[in-house]
Amino acid sequence: MSQVYRQLLEAFGRGWQGGDVDAIVAVFSPDAVFLETPFSERSVGSDAIRAYWKDVPTNQAEVTFKSGEIYAAGPWFATEFRCTYRRRRTGEWVDARGAIFCETKDGKIAEMRMYWHRYP
């Protein structure tokens, strides 16, 4: 299963790096749940997840996404990640690091929870 989880995570990362919202949404099941942070509002379903990510191509440039070792248990997996990007409006570089926790179903991500911190 770890290979399937790695493929999902890499597809998600490629989508983020390329500003390809369709590629990001494609890793999620149609009724998936996405939480940007533990206390943020839940985005439920493809349309809500698309709405969350839609501004990435407009606001982020030169994005790099890297993830660490995947820890898996049944349908769940977790990993650390680092994403760097340049803010298009200011040119300022951002370094975001955190962890991603996912539950999968039928080869797609059914729930993704991100815990992260960004500098600056």
N, C-alpha and C positions, 0 to 999 in steps of 0.2 A: 504493500500500500504506500510506502514512503515514496516510491517513484511516481505514483499518481499524484500524491500531495505536492511533490517537487514540481511536477508539470503544471499543476494549478497555480502554484505560487510564482513560477517563472512566467506564465502567461499573464498573471496579474501585474507583475513587475514590468514586463515589456509594454503592457498597456499604459501603465503610469508613465514610464519613460518616454513613450511615443505620443502621449496625450491622446491615446486612442480609447475613448470612453466605451465604444462598442466592445473592444477587447477586454476591458475591465469587467463590464457587465456580463460577458460571456462565461466567465468562470463561476458565476453565481447561479443557483437554481432560481426559477421564476418567482418563488415566494421567499427568497432568502432574506435574512436580517443582517444589516451592517450597522455597527456602532463605531464611530470614529474614536471615541474615548469612553471610558466606563460610565460617565455621567451624561453623555450626549443623548440627544433624541435618536430613537431607532429609525433607521431607514428600512422599510419593509417592502420587498418586491422590486422587480427590475426597474420600474419607472422611478421609484424613490432613490434607488442606488445610482441610477443614471443622473438624476437631478443633483445628487451630492457631488459626483465627479465631473459634471459638465463644465465647470469653470477651470479645471486643471490646465487645459491647453491654452487658455487665455491668460492665466496668471503665473504659470510655471514654465521655465525654459531650462534647457541643458540638464534635464532630470537624470539622475542615476539612482537605481534601486538595487540593493544587494540584500540577500537574506543569509542567515546562518544555517546551522544544522537543524534538521527537522526532528522534533520529538513527537512520536505518534503513539496513540493508544486507541485501538478500534477506529471509529469514525472521526476521531479528533486528532488535530495536530497543532503544534505551536512552533514558533521560531522567532528569533530576533531579526530585526531589520534595520537598515540605514538607508535613508533617502536624502540626497542632496539636490538642490535646485536653485536657480537664480530667479528672483522675483522680477517679472517682466517690467513692472512699473518703476521700480527703484534701482534695479540692478543688484540689489543686495543678495548675497548668498545665504541660504538656509541649510542647516544640517539637522535633520530629524532622525531620531533614533528611538527604537522601542521594540515592542513585541506584538505579534499577531497570534491570536487564538482562533482556530476554525473548527467547525463541525461540518462534516460532509454527508451527502446523501446522493446516491446514484451518480457518482463521479463528478459532482459539482459542490461548491461551497454553499451550505445551507445557512450558516451563520459565521460572520467574521467580527471579532472584537479586536480593536487596536488599542494599545496602551503606548503612548509615545510622549516624547518631549522634543521641542525644537529649539534650536539656538540660531540666531537670536529670535 
